[in-house]
Amino acid sequence: MSIVTAAPSVSQDAPPPSPPATNMVWIPSGECVIGSDAHYPEERPAHRVTVNGFWMDRCPVTNEQFARFVDATGYVTFAELPPNPADYPGAIPELLNPGSLVFTKPQHPVDMSHMSNWWSFLLGADWRHPQGPDSSLEGLAHHPVVHVAYTDIEAYARWAAKEIPTEAEWEYAARGGLDNAVYAWGNEFLPNGRFMANTWQGRFPYENLRADGFEGTSPVDAFPPNGYGVHDMIGNVWEWTSDWYRTSHAPAPGDCCGPSVVAASIDPCLPEIRIPRRVLKGGSHLCAPNYCRRYRPAARYPQPIDTSTSHVGFRLIVRHSSNRDAAVSLS
């Protein structure tokens, strides 16, 4: 499919009279092309979908918002609990303790084929301690919460009476009414020289020039919103969606959540670990031209549901209809 337009292709349906919660914006129903035939294989094929209108969080959920949830419920996140040894056969015993994956910038060029050169599982790392047990949330109240696994965002969604977006809903919202534009704001990465998202400048993973002003995460409204008024759909942190990962961005099968779909989401390179994967969207502050050009709406990444990291967060939606099959359809 070769579609080069970048013009709005949305309906003008009126939003409901008021948002169901503060800091939500109405995403009008309409159609657009999602996926890309020009970048990574898992983004293919580009295809057109129609999406029903829904409310979406204006920004990713922040540390301040997540703290209110924890204070109200006493919830303990996945990273704060010891892993079940049965789920990780052959794991090093000392790693079967509470912790999470943290990015650590090396001081020199490293072998790019081994992510362990910049990712470490740190005991005591969690949403309250994003860089490890000696770190804190000081100054990070309005930054996105990180170190949240899929079970954590499910719990938050139940408490907030909201829902996790599908991949198509998320990507449709990220495009901001621009059909087939490369980025959430158009086809130029730096329009008029302006940074539009928190990504990596320099040679990843050892040189961060911080030309956009940030070394790690940034406040969730630090960059301009897209055409629908949502911030941070690109960069800052990857965001969870409800879709099970498939290696193709082709239209989902009719049985979107059946056992075969879940089984297909398991990493074939790790057959001994039967942990299924959901789709992440949007890229993060660690995406760099020399390593990961996934700071685009079409980009997608398979994240095991048991995994939390220092660059993954989330935002939620409220659908006009709770029927998932009616929310997105092929045109």
Summary of the structure (lengths in Angstrom):
residues: 331
radius of gyration: 19.1
end to end distance: 14.1
largest distance: 56.8
contacts: 1041
relative contact order: 0.21
helix: 18%
strand: 20%
